[in-house]
Amino acid sequence: MEILQTDKEDEATPRALHKKSGLPLKKFFNTSGMFYREMELSAKLSAMSEDEQFKLLASDGMLVKRPLLVTENAVCTGFKEGAWKAVLLKNP
């Protein structure tokens, strides 16, 4: 298990985490962050391809929702106590 808090990742990392998580790609974006708002991504993401979104996530760590809890079988974006408990109890 690991908790990712890095500032910048290569593009392969968000791709792998997204695939493992089963979550919509939008769940990996820090929608309350200043950079997200400055770029007006709430209006732009739906028109972007997945490739463009992955490049964007890899370009700046401030766009990534954190913390990311990564276990052998799951990925949680952001801290939600119930979700983390469920994942951690399955993967001690």
Secondary structure, 3 states (H helix, E strand, C coil): CEEECCCCCCCHHHHHHHHHHCCCHHHHECCCCHHHHHCCHHHHHHHCCHHHHHHHHHHCHHHECCCEEECCCCEEECCCHHHHHHHHHHCC
